[in-house]
Amino acid sequence: MLSANPAACRLLERSEDDIISVGRNGVINTEDPRLPGML
């Protein structure tokens, strides 16, 4: 992840730097069976 917009930061309650450092797998539960329907 290269950046995160302010709405994503508010939604996830994380800073942009935190979101960037943990990456997609740090903010999305890839084991959630509902994930394909949300993408």
C-alpha contacts under 8 A as a table, 3 or more apart, distances in Angstrom:
res1	aa1	res2	aa2	distance
1	M	4	A	7.76
1	M	19	I	7.83
1	M	20	I	5.41
1	M	23	G	5.50
1	M	24	R	6.60
2	L	20	I	6.20
3	S	16	E	6.72
3	S	19	I	7.92
3	S	20	I	6.18
4	A	8	A	6.20
4	A	9	C	6.69
4	A	16	E	5.42
4	A	19	I	6.90
4	A	20	I	7.16
5	N	8	A	5.42
5	N	9	C	6.47
5	N	16	E	7.41
6	P	9	C	5.03
6	P	10	R	6.27
6	P	16	E	7.70
7	A	10	R	5.16
7	A	11	L	6.06
8	A	11	L	5.00
8	A	12	L	5.97
9	C	12	L	5.29
9	C	13	E	5.56
9	C	14	R	5.11
9	C	15	S	5.62
9	C	16	E	6.08
9	C	19	I	7.65
10	R	13	E	4.85
10	R	14	R	6.77
12	L	27	V	7.68
14	R	18	D	6.14
14	R	19	I	6.46
15	S	18	D	5.13
15	S	19	I	6.32
16	E	19	I	5.16
16	E	20	I	6.16
17	D	20	I	5.14
17	D	21	S	6.08
18	D	21	S	5.10
18	D	22	V	6.23
19	I	22	V	5.46
19	I	23	G	5.98
19	I	24	R	7.84
19	I	26	G	7.56
19	I	27	V	7.13
20	I	23	G	5.24
22	V	25	N	7.07
22	V	26	G	4.74
22	V	27	V	7.20
23	G	26	G	5.33
23	G	27	V	6.89
24	R	27	V	5.48
24	R	28	I	5.95
25	N	28	I	5.18
25	N	29	N	6.60
25	N	30	T	6.78
26	G	29	N	7.58
29	N	32	D	5.60
29	N	35	L	7.89
30	T	35	L	6.89
31	E	35	L	7.86
32	D	35	L	5.57
33	P	36	P	7.13
34	R	37	G	5.59
34	R	38	M	6.55
35	L	38	M	5.09
35	L	39	L	6.44
36	P	39	L	5.42
